[in-house]
Amino acid sequence: MTINYIVQPGGKLTGRIRVPGDKSISHRSVMLGSLAQGTTRVTGLLEGEDVLCTLGAFRAMGVQAEGPSGGRLVIHGVGLRGLKPPHQALDMGNSGTAMRLMAGILAGQPFDSELIGDASLSRRPMGRVVDPLRAMDASIASAEGGRPPLRIKGGRQLRGIDYALPVASAQVKSCLLLAGLYAEGETAVTEPAPTRDHSERMLRGFGYRVQTQGARISLRGGGGLTACAIDVPADISSAAFFLVGAGIAPDSDLTLEHVGINPTRIGMLNILKLMGANIELLNAREVGGEPVADLRVRTAPLRGIRIPADQVPLAIDEFPALFIAAACANGETVLSGAHELRVKESDRIAVMAQGLKRLGIEARETPDGIVIRGGRLLGGEVDSHGDHRIAMAFAMAALRADGRVTVSDCKNVDTSFPGFANLATRAGLSIEVRSGR
Ligand code: S3P
């Protein structure tokens, strides 16, 4: 079964909406809630397929949980040593976060396990977690080129390492910190650039001591996690499509409620503002250790920019949406230092360049980025290559296109943003979901 979006050109985005819960925080709440002592109550959980894979894995290892329903999940934690051996391979679906973070947890268990994923995930590099986990004395076998599946041997006593991350990756950092819970001594990770710090924040929320000294984050094994309540903010990475949509569609005025604005996640706000976007942060507050605000965005003329290198890791998931903003901006937008985009759910540089060209926009790939010249968006057919963020980005492009935009292979939108088409319709996008074979 395939899902295609048929999006009529024009329209504007208005009103107030709340996009679903933050994916990164939702994964972590399921993981830490499962490994804690006591009952963790989560509200605002993202009920997307990626998070459901993580939850399914813990259920397969004996964790009892009620929900999720309406964003609520109650997890009866089993403690760090309470997981049971799963009877079959744990399927992480499309989720790189699930596979990489779970690898860290599973490396410290007394039992063997196997992590598998879908075709996209099976192409993604896992050597970045497998190599440092092996340095911690974990025993992990991967397929050729460090790809999934990962076969993890249990019963190993891990030992802490002091690791300098070769790439700025929150997934690798988090994987090692989670393995560090089971390791002897101190596990430390030094980042080449700041990455999202939800793991550190949430570990502290569960009562675990985590030290951050500049770029070095460390913890000592042997402690325990204590259950707590978690209110997951709306995902800024999902809000991104609406921020761009309302920014480019004439006469738009849209407010996105309760959005997480953690400083390690707001690269796209900074980039859009440099491009001239009109975005206001209202009612800024802190919820459960994470900063949150309502974001009001109104249409504004955008200009092309050279994207500052330090913003790249802070906007890493938002580039598909940002490329649509660049296509609607005056002049050229230049991105470099973003090689990581080539190893996401798809090669986001290649797939976005291909789609933009289909819509009449000049886009030139470089090894680690792209150059996009703003222009007139035509209607046309674009293939998302099964990448959720690319599907949603091109759906928004229709707001400024001359003709209808058809986006194919959109099923994976459910991994991060179930209900996207309905919510987009409510805000003013003329989008039809067509399923076929
Ligand atoms: C994530 C980290 C980022 C991001 C991904 C979620 C996380 O990946 O792209 O969507 O939850 O830790 P990298 O760690 O590969 O940068």
Residues whose N, C-alpha, C, O or C-beta is under 5 A from the ligand:
A	BS01	S3P	S24 T97 A168 S169 A170 Q171 V172 I316 D317
